[in-house]
């Protein structure tokens, strides 16, 4: 597994014989890897000759500087989890990836303004911009995204289509704990009691008869509810518990 800590090093690796004539699967992440990320890597490994993992905590998608500062950086553990699955790990510095100081960015004007976009202004500009940069640099045949971030998945897929990117965006099912809670790097910030209580979020999304009932049930259970909404056969939700923001969805 080759570690590429700069854009020039990555470009040299991508142009090398190890990638020549081979299909490439790409898993973009912000690190703090867990079993959900491992499932993406396993899918990429099964469907491609080479697998590239990127680890980059993207500052432009955080509208709260404190949230960015709290985001876990666990590179050594991440490399251990990716062992045997990724052929290369691209860890670009922010100064290189945003050499333009974020003057140029991707902006979507409809879906990105709802739900997460309404609660985190500018979030999806940052997401789409960094994904576009990474796709151009990695040049994958397939890129893998989890369905837990449903809105993000739709926006990335739409961007790839709108900008004629030569990549297949592959959706992968959400990986969950035994009690139904979607795996997330944020879960580790919950207390043991909070972690046990958090399972009610996923359960309520799945079982409530409508979005309004789901929201009322979660508020009564002590969650702060940012939104619960039914859209296109999917129930989307974001809640807060112990100062930790949890995101999930359920098919209706």
SENU-716731 format. One line per 5 residues: their letters; for each residue x, y, z of N, C-alpha, C, CB. Coordinates in Angstrom, 2 decimals. Glycine has a CB too. Layout:
BEGIN
a = X Y Z X Y Z X Y Z X Y Z; ...;
***
This chain:
BEGIN
xxxxx = 0.86 -1.18 0.00 0.00 0.00 0.00 0.89 1.23 0.00 -0.97 0.01 1.23; 0.74 2.05 -1.03 1.60 3.21 -1.21 0.93 4.46 -0.63 1.93 3.42 -2.70; 1.64 5.18 0.21 1.14 6.42 0.79 1.65 7.60 -0.03 1.57 6.56 2.28; 0.72 8.44 -0.48 1.07 9.60 -1.30 0.62 10.86 -0.56 0.41 9.51 -2.71; 1.53 11.53 0.15 1.15 12.69 0.97 1.18 14.03 0.25 2.05 12.76 2.15;
xxxxx = 1.26 14.02 -1.06 1.24 15.27 -1.81 0.67 15.02 -3.19 2.66 15.89 -1.90; 0.21 16.07 -3.84 -0.34 15.93 -5.19 0.74 15.50 -6.19 -0.98 17.26 -5.64; 1.95 16.10 -6.19 2.97 15.61 -7.13 3.30 14.12 -6.96 4.24 16.42 -6.97; 3.38 13.66 -5.71 3.65 12.24 -5.48 2.52 11.37 -6.00 3.88 11.97 -3.99; 1.28 11.82 -5.77 0.16 11.04 -6.27 0.15 11.00 -7.80 -1.15 11.62 -5.75;
xxxxx = 0.37 12.13 -8.44 0.36 12.17 -9.91 1.44 11.25 -10.49 0.57 13.61 -10.41; 2.58 11.20 -9.84 3.65 10.30 -10.30 3.21 8.85 -10.17 4.95 10.54 -9.51; 2.54 8.53 -9.05 2.06 7.16 -8.84 0.97 6.80 -9.85 1.52 6.98 -7.41; 0.04 7.74 -10.09 -1.07 7.47 -11.00 -0.59 7.25 -12.43 -2.08 8.61 -10.97; 0.47 7.92 -12.80 1.02 7.80 -14.15 1.95 6.60 -14.31 1.76 9.06 -14.52;
xxxxx = 2.21 5.89 -13.22 3.16 4.78 -13.24 2.58 3.49 -13.79 3.66 4.54 -11.86; 3.45 2.52 -13.92 3.08 1.24 -14.53 2.05 0.48 -13.72 4.31 0.39 -14.71; 1.98 0.71 -12.41 1.07 -0.04 -11.56 -0.40 0.23 -11.90 1.32 0.28 -10.11; -0.69 1.40 -12.48 -2.06 1.75 -12.83 -2.33 1.63 -14.32 -2.36 3.15 -12.37; -1.32 1.45 -15.11 -1.48 1.46 -16.57 -2.40 0.32 -17.02 -0.11 1.34 -17.26;
xxxxx = -3.45 0.68 -17.75 -4.34 -0.31 -18.32 -5.22 -1.03 -17.32 -3.56 -1.30 -19.04; -5.30 -0.54 -16.10 -6.08 -1.22 -15.06 -7.27 -0.35 -14.63 -5.18 -1.54 -13.85; -8.34 -1.01 -14.24 -9.49 -0.28 -13.73 -9.19 0.18 -12.30 -10.77 -1.16 -13.77; -9.72 1.36 -11.97 -9.43 1.99 -10.68 -10.73 2.29 -9.95 -8.61 3.30 -10.87; -10.82 1.80 -8.72 -11.93 2.14 -7.83 -11.44 3.12 -6.78 -12.51 0.87 -7.16;
xxxxx = -12.28 4.10 -6.45 -11.87 5.20 -5.57 -12.85 5.34 -4.41 -11.77 6.52 -6.35; -12.31 5.44 -3.20 -13.11 5.68 -2.00 -12.61 6.97 -1.35 -13.02 4.47 -1.00; -13.33 8.09 -1.53 -12.93 9.35 -0.89 -13.46 9.41 0.54 -13.44 10.55 -1.70; -12.62 9.77 1.51 -13.04 9.84 2.91 -12.41 11.05 3.59 -12.67 8.55 3.65; -12.90 11.32 4.79 -12.26 12.31 5.66 -11.53 11.63 6.81 -13.31 13.30 6.20;
xxxxx = -11.23 10.34 6.64 -10.51 9.63 7.69 -11.44 9.20 8.82 -9.40 10.49 8.25; -10.85 8.91 9.99 -11.60 8.34 11.12 -12.39 7.13 10.62 -12.56 9.40 11.75; -11.71 6.25 9.92 -12.37 5.15 9.22 -12.99 4.14 10.19 -11.38 4.45 8.32; -14.10 3.54 9.74 -14.79 2.51 10.51 -15.25 1.43 9.55 -16.00 3.12 11.29; -16.05 0.50 10.05 -16.47 -0.65 9.24 -17.27 -0.23 8.01 -17.30 -1.60 10.09;
xxxxx = -17.95 0.89 8.09 -18.66 1.38 6.91 -17.72 1.72 5.78 -19.50 2.60 7.27; -16.61 2.40 6.11 -15.59 2.69 5.09 -14.96 1.40 4.57 -14.51 3.63 5.66; -14.73 0.46 5.49 -14.14 -0.81 5.06 -15.05 -1.52 4.04 -13.89 -1.72 6.27; -16.37 -1.42 4.24 -17.30 -2.02 3.29 -17.17 -1.37 1.91 -18.74 -1.90 3.80; -16.96 -0.05 1.87 -16.75 0.63 0.59 -15.47 0.13 -0.08 -16.68 2.16 0.79;
xxxxx = -14.41 -0.01 0.71 -13.14 -0.50 0.18 -13.27 -1.93 -0.33 -12.04 -0.41 1.25; -14.00 -2.75 0.40 -14.19 -4.14 -0.03 -14.95 -4.22 -1.35 -14.93 -4.94 1.05; -15.96 -3.36 -1.48 -16.71 -3.33 -2.75 -15.80 -2.87 -3.89 -17.95 -2.38 -2.64; -15.01 -1.84 -3.63 -14.09 -1.35 -4.66 -13.06 -2.42 -5.02 -13.38 -0.08 -4.18; -12.58 -3.14 -4.03 -11.59 -4.20 -4.26 -12.16 -5.31 -5.14 -11.11 -4.78 -2.91;
xxxxx = -13.44 -5.63 -4.91 -14.07 -6.71 -5.66 -14.34 -6.34 -7.11 -15.36 -7.11 -4.99; -14.46 -5.04 -7.39 -14.91 -4.62 -8.72 -13.84 -3.94 -9.58 -16.06 -3.69 -8.58; -12.62 -3.81 -9.05 -11.57 -3.08 -9.77 -10.22 -3.74 -9.62 -11.50 -1.64 -9.29; -9.33 -3.42 -10.55 -7.96 -3.93 -10.48 -7.15 -3.22 -9.40 -7.26 -3.79 -11.83; -7.39 -1.93 -9.25 -6.66 -1.13 -8.27 -7.66 -0.32 -7.45 -5.63 -0.20 -8.96;
xxxxx = -7.33 -0.09 -6.18 -8.19 0.68 -5.28 -7.38 1.83 -4.68 -8.78 -0.23 -4.15; -7.96 3.01 -4.74 -7.34 4.21 -4.17 -8.26 4.74 -3.06 -7.10 5.30 -5.28; -7.67 5.00 -1.92 -8.36 5.62 -0.79 -7.80 7.03 -0.62 -8.18 4.79 0.53; -8.67 8.02 -0.45 -8.18 9.35 -0.09 -8.63 9.67 1.33 -8.68 10.43 -1.09; -7.77 10.36 2.06 -8.06 10.82 3.41 -7.78 12.32 3.44 -7.21 10.05 4.50;
xxxxx = -8.84 13.10 3.61 -8.68 14.55 3.62 -9.83 15.16 4.40 -8.63 15.13 2.19; -9.53 15.80 5.52 -10.55 16.51 6.30 -10.77 17.85 5.61 -10.11 16.70 7.82; -11.87 17.94 4.89 -12.11 19.05 3.97 -12.63 20.29 4.71 -13.10 18.64 2.89; -11.83 21.34 4.84 -12.26 22.49 5.65 -13.43 23.26 5.05 -11.11 23.42 5.85; -13.60 23.20 3.74 -14.62 24.05 3.11 -16.04 23.53 3.31 -14.34 24.17 1.64;
xxxxx = -16.21 22.31 3.82 -17.57 21.81 4.04 -18.03 21.97 5.48 -17.67 20.36 3.64; -17.19 22.59 6.32 -17.56 22.86 7.71 -17.99 24.32 7.85 -16.37 22.54 8.68; -19.23 24.54 8.25 -19.66 25.91 8.50 -19.40 26.31 9.95 -21.15 26.08 8.17; -19.00 25.35 10.79 -18.69 25.61 12.20 -17.22 25.28 12.44 -19.61 24.77 13.15; -16.36 26.29 12.66 -14.94 26.02 12.88 -14.68 25.07 14.05 -14.21 27.32 13.13;
xxxxx = -15.52 25.11 15.08 -15.33 24.22 16.22 -15.57 22.77 15.81 -16.29 24.61 17.38; -16.51 22.55 14.92 -16.78 21.20 14.43 -15.59 20.67 13.64 -18.06 21.18 13.56; -14.99 21.53 12.85 -13.77 21.15 12.10 -12.64 20.80 13.07 -13.33 22.29 11.16; -12.47 21.60 14.10 -11.39 21.35 15.06 -11.58 20.05 15.82 -11.29 22.50 16.04; -12.84 19.67 16.06 -13.14 18.44 16.81 -13.05 17.19 15.95 -14.50 18.53 17.42;
xxxxx = -13.04 17.34 14.65 -13.11 16.16 13.80 -11.87 15.29 14.02 -13.22 16.57 12.30; -12.05 13.99 14.27 -10.90 13.13 14.62 -9.94 12.93 13.46 -11.39 11.79 15.11; -8.65 12.98 13.77 -7.60 12.66 12.80 -6.88 11.42 13.31 -6.59 13.87 12.62; -7.03 10.32 12.59 -6.53 9.03 13.07 -5.81 8.30 11.94 -7.70 8.16 13.63; -4.81 8.95 11.34 -4.20 8.41 10.13 -3.60 7.02 10.34 -3.12 9.36 9.66;
xxxxx = -2.90 6.80 11.42 -2.26 5.51 11.64 -3.30 4.39 11.70 -1.43 5.53 12.93; -4.39 4.61 12.44 -5.45 3.61 12.53 -6.16 3.44 11.19 -6.46 4.00 13.62; -6.30 4.54 10.45 -6.94 4.47 9.14 -6.13 3.60 8.17 -7.13 5.88 8.55; -4.83 3.77 8.19 -3.97 2.98 7.31 -4.04 1.49 7.68 -2.51 3.47 7.39; -4.14 1.22 8.97 -4.25 -0.17 9.41 -5.56 -0.78 8.91 -4.17 -0.27 10.94;
xxxxx = -6.65 -0.02 8.99 -7.95 -0.55 8.54 -7.94 -0.79 7.03 -9.08 0.43 8.92; -7.25 0.05 6.28 -7.24 -0.06 4.82 -6.25 -1.11 4.33 -6.90 1.27 4.19; -5.43 -1.63 5.21 -4.43 -2.61 4.81 -5.03 -3.81 4.11 -3.65 -3.06 6.02; -4.46 -4.20 2.98 -4.95 -5.32 2.22 -6.08 -5.00 1.27 -5.39 -6.38 3.12; -6.61 -3.78 1.35 -7.73 -3.38 0.50 -7.35 -2.26 -0.46 -8.90 -2.96 1.34;
xxxxx = -6.59 -1.28 0.01 -6.20 -0.15 -0.82 -4.79 -0.36 -1.36 -6.27 1.17 -0.03; -4.61 -0.06 -2.64 -3.28 -0.11 -3.24 -2.52 1.19 -3.01 -3.37 -0.41 -4.73; -3.26 2.29 -2.89 -2.64 3.59 -2.66 -3.55 4.41 -1.77 -2.36 4.32 -4.00; -2.93 5.22 -0.91 -3.67 6.13 -0.04 -3.17 7.55 -0.32 -3.48 5.75 1.49; -4.08 8.38 -0.79 -3.76 9.76 -1.17 -4.18 10.67 -0.03 -4.48 10.16 -2.51;
xxxxx = -3.21 11.39 0.54 -3.45 12.27 1.69 -2.97 13.67 1.31 -2.72 11.74 2.99; -3.74 14.41 0.54 -3.28 15.71 0.05 -3.33 16.79 1.13 -4.10 16.14 -1.14; -2.36 17.68 1.17 -2.43 18.83 2.08 -3.46 19.85 1.59 -1.04 19.50 2.23; -4.11 20.52 2.52 -5.11 21.52 2.16 -4.50 22.64 1.33 -5.76 22.09 3.41; -3.25 23.01 1.63 -2.61 24.10 0.90 -2.44 23.77 -0.58 -1.25 24.43 1.51;
xxxxx = -2.27 22.48 -0.89 -2.16 22.08 -2.29 -3.53 21.93 -2.94 -1.39 20.77 -2.41; -4.46 21.32 -2.24 -5.77 21.08 -2.82 -6.54 22.38 -3.02 -6.58 20.13 -1.94; -6.26 23.37 -2.17 -6.91 24.68 -2.28 -5.87 25.78 -2.51 -7.74 24.98 -1.01; -5.02 25.54 -3.48 -4.00 26.55 -3.80 -4.63 27.85 -4.29 -3.04 26.01 -4.87; -5.88 27.78 -4.76 -6.60 28.98 -5.22 -7.32 29.69 -4.08 -7.60 28.61 -6.30;
xxxxx = -7.14 29.21 -2.83 -7.84 29.76 -1.66 -9.36 29.68 -1.82 -7.41 31.22 -1.44; -9.80 28.63 -2.51 -11.23 28.34 -2.66 -11.96 29.43 -3.45 -11.87 28.18 -1.28; -11.25 30.08 -4.36 -11.91 31.07 -5.21 -12.83 30.40 -6.23 -10.87 31.94 -5.93; -12.43 29.23 -6.67 -13.23 28.48 -7.64 -13.94 27.34 -6.91 -12.35 27.93 -8.80; -15.23 27.24 -7.12 -16.00 26.23 -6.40 -17.20 25.77 -7.23 -16.47 26.77 -5.04;
xxxxx = -17.73 24.62 -6.85 -18.92 24.06 -7.50 -20.13 24.40 -6.65 -18.79 22.51 -7.71; -21.18 24.89 -7.30 -22.39 25.28 -6.57 -23.61 24.73 -7.31 -22.48 26.82 -6.42; -24.43 23.97 -6.57 -25.69 23.45 -7.11 -26.82 24.29 -6.51 -25.88 21.92 -6.80; -27.85 24.57 -7.31 -28.81 25.61 -6.92 -30.19 25.11 -6.54 -28.94 26.57 -8.01; -30.35 23.81 -6.28 -31.67 23.33 -5.94 -31.62 22.36 -4.76 -32.32 22.65 -7.14;
xxxxx = -31.26 21.12 -5.02 -31.25 20.09 -3.97 -30.30 20.45 -2.84 -30.86 18.74 -4.56; -29.20 21.12 -3.15 -28.19 21.43 -2.13 -28.67 22.46 -1.11 -26.93 21.93 -2.79; -29.77 23.14 -1.39 -30.27 24.18 -0.49 -31.27 23.65 0.53 -30.92 25.28 -1.29; -31.61 22.37 0.43 -32.59 21.76 1.34 -31.87 20.95 2.42 -33.57 20.86 0.56; -32.59 20.59 3.46 -32.13 19.67 4.49 -30.74 20.05 5.01 -32.11 18.25 3.94;
xxxxx = -29.73 19.28 4.70 -28.38 19.60 5.19 -27.93 20.98 4.72 -27.38 18.54 4.72; -28.23 21.31 3.49 -27.83 22.60 2.96 -28.47 23.76 3.69 -28.15 22.69 1.50; -29.73 23.59 4.11 -30.41 24.65 4.84 -29.83 24.83 6.24 -31.90 24.36 4.93; -29.39 23.75 6.86 -28.85 23.82 8.22 -27.35 24.08 8.25 -29.16 22.54 8.95; -26.68 23.84 7.13 -25.23 24.04 7.07 -24.90 24.82 5.80 -24.47 22.66 7.10;
xxxxx = -25.13 26.13 5.82 -24.92 26.94 4.60 -23.52 26.76 4.03 -25.17 28.43 4.91; -23.45 26.53 2.74 -22.17 26.38 2.06 -21.59 24.98 2.13 -21.20 27.33 2.63; -22.22 24.10 2.91 -21.67 22.75 3.10 -21.47 22.02 1.78 -22.59 21.95 4.00; -22.49 22.02 0.95 -22.40 21.22 -0.27 -21.53 21.87 -1.34 -23.78 20.99 -0.82; -21.35 23.18 -1.29 -20.34 23.78 -2.17 -18.97 23.17 -1.87 -20.30 25.33 -1.99;
xxxxx = -18.68 23.04 -0.58 -17.40 22.46 -0.18 -17.29 21.00 -0.56 -17.20 22.61 1.30; -18.37 20.24 -0.36 -18.36 18.81 -0.69 -18.16 18.61 -2.19 -19.68 18.14 -0.25; -18.97 19.28 -3.00 -18.89 19.07 -4.44 -17.56 19.55 -5.00 -20.04 19.79 -5.14; -17.05 20.64 -4.47 -15.77 21.16 -4.96 -14.64 20.18 -4.69 -15.46 22.50 -4.33; -14.57 19.66 -3.47 -13.47 18.75 -3.15 -13.63 17.42 -3.88 -13.40 18.51 -1.64;
xxxxx = -14.86 16.94 -4.03 -15.06 15.69 -4.77 -14.64 15.86 -6.23 -16.53 15.23 -4.68; -15.00 16.98 -6.83 -14.60 17.22 -8.21 -13.07 17.25 -8.35 -15.20 18.54 -8.72; -12.41 17.94 -7.43 -10.94 17.99 -7.47 -10.34 16.59 -7.34 -10.40 18.90 -6.34; -10.86 15.81 -6.40 -10.32 14.47 -6.17 -10.59 13.55 -7.36 -10.92 13.88 -4.90; -11.77 13.65 -7.96 -12.06 12.82 -9.12 -11.13 13.16 -10.29 -13.52 12.99 -9.55;
xxxxx = -10.85 14.43 -10.48 -9.92 14.82 -11.54 -8.51 14.28 -11.27 -9.88 16.35 -11.68; -8.09 14.31 -10.01 -6.74 13.86 -9.67 -6.62 12.34 -9.71 -6.36 14.38 -8.29; -7.59 11.65 -9.18 -7.51 10.18 -9.08 -7.83 9.51 -10.41 -8.45 9.67 -7.99; -8.73 10.10 -11.20 -9.13 9.53 -12.49 -9.64 8.10 -12.35 -7.96 9.58 -13.47; -10.60 7.87 -11.46 -11.11 6.50 -11.27 -12.14 6.12 -12.33 -11.72 6.35 -9.87;
xxxxx = -12.33 4.83 -12.49 -13.43 4.34 -13.31 -14.72 4.31 -12.49 -13.10 2.94 -13.88; -14.57 4.03 -11.18 -15.72 3.98 -10.28 -15.35 4.67 -8.97 -16.17 2.51 -10.02; -16.31 5.39 -8.39 -16.12 6.02 -7.08 -17.27 5.57 -6.18 -16.06 7.58 -7.18; -16.95 5.27 -4.92 -17.89 4.60 -4.02 -18.31 5.53 -2.88 -17.27 3.33 -3.45; -19.65 5.64 -2.70 -20.22 6.52 -1.68 -21.30 5.75 -0.92 -20.80 7.81 -2.31;
xxxxx = -21.38 6.00 0.39 -22.37 5.34 1.23 -23.74 5.99 1.12 -21.93 5.34 2.66; -24.78 5.18 1.23 -26.15 5.71 1.16 -26.57 6.43 2.44 -27.11 4.58 0.88; -25.79 6.33 3.51 -26.16 7.06 4.74 -26.27 8.56 4.45 -25.11 6.81 5.86; -25.34 9.08 3.67 -25.38 10.49 3.27 -26.14 10.58 1.95 -23.93 11.09 3.14; -27.46 10.35 2.01 -28.28 10.24 0.81 -28.24 11.50 -0.03 -29.71 9.92 1.19;
xxxxx = -28.38 12.65 0.61 -28.39 13.91 -0.14 -27.06 14.14 -0.83 -28.72 15.08 0.79; -25.98 13.88 -0.14 -24.65 14.01 -0.73 -24.50 13.09 -1.94 -23.57 13.70 0.30; -24.95 11.85 -1.80 -24.87 10.89 -2.90 -25.60 11.39 -4.14 -25.44 9.54 -2.47; -26.82 11.92 -3.95 -27.57 12.43 -5.10 -26.87 13.60 -5.76 -28.98 12.85 -4.68; -26.28 14.46 -4.96 -25.61 15.64 -5.51 -24.32 15.26 -6.25 -25.29 16.64 -4.39;
xxxxx = -23.57 14.34 -5.71 -22.34 13.90 -6.39 -22.69 13.21 -7.70 -21.52 12.94 -5.48; -23.70 12.37 -7.66 -24.13 11.69 -8.89 -24.61 12.70 -9.92 -25.26 10.67 -8.58; -25.38 13.69 -9.49 -25.87 14.71 -10.40 -24.74 15.55 -10.98 -26.85 15.61 -9.70; -23.75 15.89 -10.15 -22.60 16.64 -10.64 -21.84 15.85 -11.71 -21.65 17.00 -9.48; -21.62 14.56 -11.45 -20.89 13.74 -12.42 -21.61 13.70 -13.76 -20.71 12.31 -11.88;
xxxxx = -22.94 13.63 -13.72 -23.71 13.62 -14.96 -23.68 14.99 -15.64 -25.15 13.21 -14.67; -23.88 16.05 -14.86 -23.97 17.39 -15.44 -22.65 17.84 -16.05 -24.40 18.39 -14.38; -21.53 17.43 -15.45 -20.21 17.87 -15.92 -19.53 16.81 -16.78 -19.32 18.21 -14.73; -20.27 15.76 -17.15 -19.78 14.74 -18.07 -18.49 14.09 -17.58 -19.54 15.35 -19.44; -18.46 13.78 -16.28 -17.27 13.15 -15.72 -17.25 11.67 -16.11 -17.22 13.31 -14.18;
xxxxx = -16.12 11.16 -16.55 -16.03 9.76 -16.99 -15.85 8.80 -15.82 -14.89 9.59 -17.99; -16.82 8.80 -14.91 -16.73 7.96 -13.71 -18.11 7.46 -13.35 -16.10 8.73 -12.52; -18.20 6.23 -12.88 -19.45 5.68 -12.38 -19.53 5.91 -10.87 -19.57 4.16 -12.71; -20.58 6.56 -10.41 -20.78 6.78 -8.99 -21.57 5.58 -8.44 -21.54 8.14 -8.72; -20.94 4.83 -7.55 -21.52 3.59 -7.04 -22.05 3.82 -5.62 -20.47 2.44 -7.06;
xxxxx = -23.34 3.56 -5.43 -23.96 3.70 -4.11 -23.83 2.40 -3.34 -25.45 4.10 -4.24; -23.45 2.48 -2.08 -23.27 1.30 -1.23 -24.18 1.40 -0.01 -21.79 1.14 -0.79; -24.80 0.30 0.40 -25.74 0.33 1.52 -25.09 0.80 2.82 -26.34 -1.05 1.72; -25.90 1.46 3.64 -25.44 1.91 4.94 -25.08 0.72 5.83 -26.52 2.78 5.62; -23.94 0.81 6.48 -23.53 -0.23 7.43 -23.97 0.22 8.82 -21.97 -0.49 7.39;
xxxxx = -24.60 -0.70 9.56 -25.20 -0.35 10.85 -24.68 -1.22 11.97 -26.70 -0.46 10.77; -24.77 -0.68 13.18 -24.51 -1.48 14.38 -25.65 -2.47 14.57 -24.34 -0.57 15.63; -25.49 -3.41 15.49 -26.51 -4.43 15.71 -27.84 -3.83 16.15 -26.03 -5.42 16.74; -27.82 -2.65 16.78 -29.07 -2.01 17.22 -29.64 -1.06 16.17 -28.84 -1.26 18.51; -29.04 -1.02 14.99 -29.57 -0.22 13.89 -28.92 1.12 13.67 -30.99 -0.01 14.11;
xxxxx = -28.12 1.62 14.62 -27.49 2.93 14.46 -26.50 2.89 13.29 -26.77 3.36 15.76; -26.62 3.86 12.38 -25.70 3.94 11.25 -24.29 4.26 11.75 -26.17 5.01 10.23; -23.31 3.54 11.21 -21.92 3.80 11.59 -21.53 5.20 11.14 -20.98 2.75 10.97; -20.83 5.91 12.02 -20.36 7.26 11.73 -19.19 7.57 12.65 -21.49 8.31 11.90; -18.24 8.33 12.14 -17.12 8.73 13.00 -17.59 9.59 14.16 -16.08 9.49 12.18;
xxxxx = -18.75 10.24 14.03 -19.27 11.08 15.11 -19.79 10.26 16.29 -20.38 11.97 14.57; -20.14 9.00 16.05 -20.69 8.19 17.13 -19.74 8.07 18.30 -21.04 6.81 16.62; -18.44 8.11 18.03 -17.46 7.92 19.10 -17.44 9.09 20.08 -16.08 7.74 18.51; -18.10 10.20 19.73 -18.16 11.34 20.64 -19.32 11.23 21.63 -18.30 12.63 19.84; -20.18 10.23 21.48 -21.29 10.03 22.41 -20.82 9.30 23.67 -22.43 9.24 21.74;
xxxxx = -21.43 9.63 24.81 -21.17 8.86 26.03 -21.77 7.46 25.85 -21.78 9.58 27.29; -21.40 6.49 26.70 -22.02 5.17 26.59 -23.54 5.22 26.67 -21.49 4.26 27.68; -24.07 6.05 27.57 -25.53 6.17 27.67 -26.11 6.82 26.43 -25.91 6.98 28.92; -25.43 7.84 25.92 -25.89 8.52 24.71 -25.85 7.59 23.51 -25.04 9.75 24.43; -24.78 6.80 23.45 -24.66 5.85 22.33 -25.83 4.85 22.34 -23.30 5.10 22.40;
xxxxx = -26.19 4.35 23.52 -27.30 3.42 23.62 -28.62 4.10 23.22 -27.40 2.85 25.05; -28.78 5.35 23.64 -30.00 6.09 23.34 -30.11 6.43 21.86 -30.06 7.37 24.18; -28.96 6.61 21.20 -28.94 7.05 19.80 -29.63 6.06 18.87 -27.53 7.26 19.34; -29.68 4.79 19.27 -30.30 3.78 18.41 -31.77 4.09 18.12 -30.19 2.41 19.06; -32.41 4.86 19.00 -33.82 5.19 18.80 -34.02 6.04 17.55 -34.38 5.92 20.03;
xxxxx = -32.99 6.76 17.14 -33.08 7.60 15.94 -33.40 6.73 14.72 -31.76 8.39 15.71; -32.57 5.73 14.47 -32.80 4.86 13.31 -34.11 4.09 13.43 -31.64 3.88 13.15; -34.41 3.63 14.62 -35.64 2.86 14.81 -36.87 3.70 14.50 -35.71 2.34 16.25; -36.85 4.96 14.94 -37.99 5.84 14.71 -38.13 6.19 13.24 -37.86 7.12 15.54; -37.02 6.43 12.55 -37.10 6.72 11.12 -37.77 5.57 10.37 -35.69 6.98 10.55;
xxxxx = -37.47 4.35 10.77 -37.99 3.18 10.08 -39.46 2.91 10.40 -37.17 1.96 10.44; -39.88 3.18 11.62 -41.18 2.68 12.07 -42.28 3.73 12.17 -41.02 2.05 13.39; -41.96 5.01 12.25 -43.00 6.03 12.39 -43.88 6.07 11.14 -42.37 7.43 12.65; -45.17 6.32 11.30 -46.06 6.31 10.13 -45.85 7.49 9.18 -47.49 6.31 10.59; -45.30 8.60 9.69 -45.04 9.75 8.83 -43.94 10.59 9.46 -46.33 10.60 8.63;
xxxxx = -43.45 11.56 8.70 -42.31 12.35 9.15 -42.65 13.18 10.39 -41.83 13.26 8.03; -43.86 13.73 10.44 -44.24 14.54 11.59 -44.26 13.73 12.87 -45.59 15.16 11.37; -44.77 12.53 12.80 -44.79 11.66 13.97 -43.38 11.29 14.39 -45.60 10.39 13.70; -42.53 11.01 13.42 -41.13 10.68 13.73 -40.46 11.84 14.46 -40.36 10.35 12.44; -40.65 13.06 13.97 -40.04 14.22 14.61 -40.55 14.41 16.03 -40.30 15.48 13.78;
xxxxx = -41.84 14.28 16.22 -42.43 14.45 17.56 -41.93 13.37 18.51 -43.98 14.41 17.49; -41.83 12.14 18.04 -41.35 11.04 18.87 -39.91 11.28 19.31 -41.45 9.71 18.12; -39.08 11.74 18.40 -37.67 11.97 18.73 -37.51 13.16 19.68 -36.86 12.20 17.45; -38.28 14.20 19.49 -38.21 15.34 20.42 -38.63 14.91 21.82 -39.12 16.51 19.93; -39.68 14.11 21.89 -40.14 13.63 23.19 -39.11 12.74 23.87 -41.45 12.87 23.04;
xxxxx = -38.26 12.10 23.07 -37.23 11.22 23.61 -35.94 11.96 23.94 -36.93 10.11 22.62; -35.93 13.29 23.76 -34.77 14.08 24.16 -33.82 14.44 23.05 -34.03 13.36 25.17; -34.16 14.15 21.81 -33.32 14.53 20.68 -33.66 15.96 20.25 -33.50 13.54 19.50; -32.65 16.70 19.81 -32.90 17.93 19.08 -33.09 17.55 17.63 -31.75 18.96 19.26; -34.18 17.99 17.01 -34.48 17.59 15.64 -34.23 18.76 14.70 -35.94 17.09 15.53;
xxxxx = -33.29 18.59 13.78 -33.06 19.61 12.75 -34.09 19.46 11.64 -31.63 19.51 12.18; -34.31 18.25 11.20 -35.36 18.00 10.21 -35.65 16.50 10.13 -34.94 18.54 8.81; -36.88 16.19 9.80 -37.30 14.86 9.38 -38.22 15.11 8.19 -38.03 14.03 10.56; -37.95 14.50 7.06 -38.75 14.77 5.87 -38.81 13.53 4.99 -38.16 15.97 5.08; -39.97 13.31 4.39 -40.15 12.21 3.45 -40.04 12.76 2.04 -41.52 11.50 3.66;
xxxxx = -39.15 12.15 1.25 -38.89 12.67 -0.09 -38.48 11.53 -1.01 -37.79 13.76 -0.07; -39.21 11.39 -2.11 -38.81 10.44 -3.16 -38.61 9.02 -2.62 -37.53 10.92 -3.84; -39.50 8.61 -1.71 -39.42 7.26 -1.18 -38.39 7.05 -0.10 -39.14 6.34 -2.27; -37.84 8.15 0.41 -36.82 8.07 1.46 -37.19 9.02 2.59 -35.40 8.42 0.89; -37.05 8.57 3.84 -37.23 9.45 5.00 -35.86 9.93 5.45 -37.99 8.72 6.16;
xxxxx = -35.63 11.22 5.35 -34.34 11.83 5.71 -34.44 12.44 7.09 -33.93 12.89 4.67; -33.36 12.34 7.87 -33.39 12.94 9.20 -32.02 13.35 9.69 -33.99 11.98 10.16; -32.01 14.42 10.48 -30.82 14.86 11.19 -31.24 15.29 12.58 -30.09 16.03 10.43; -30.56 14.77 13.60 -30.88 15.08 14.99 -29.60 15.41 15.75 -31.63 13.91 15.67; -29.78 15.96 16.95 -28.64 16.26 17.83 -28.86 15.57 19.17 -28.48 17.81 18.02;
xxxxx = -27.77 14.98 19.65 -27.81 14.30 20.94 -26.46 14.50 21.62 -28.14 12.77 20.78; -26.47 15.04 22.84 -25.22 15.32 23.57 -24.27 16.20 22.77 -24.52 14.01 23.95; -24.84 17.11 21.98 -24.02 18.00 21.18 -23.45 17.36 19.92 -22.90 18.52 22.00; -23.84 16.12 19.65 -23.36 15.41 18.47 -24.49 15.35 17.45 -22.86 13.96 18.84; -24.18 15.68 16.21 -25.18 15.70 15.16 -25.16 14.37 14.41 -24.94 16.89 14.18;
xxxxx = -26.32 13.72 14.35 -26.44 12.40 13.72 -27.31 12.53 12.47 -27.04 11.36 14.71; -26.91 11.84 11.43 -27.58 11.90 10.12 -27.94 10.49 9.70 -26.69 12.58 9.05; -29.14 10.31 9.14 -29.53 8.97 8.69 -30.71 9.10 7.74 -29.90 8.04 9.90; -31.09 7.97 7.15 -32.27 7.93 6.29 -32.81 6.51 6.28 -31.95 8.41 4.85; -34.04 6.36 5.85 -34.67 5.05 5.75 -35.56 5.02 4.53 -35.48 4.71 7.02;
xx = -35.54 3.92 3.81 -36.44 3.78 2.67 -37.86 3.54 3.17 -35.97 2.62 1.74; -38.82 4.18 2.53 -40.21 4.06 2.94 -40.85 2.84 2.26 -41.00 5.35 2.59;
***
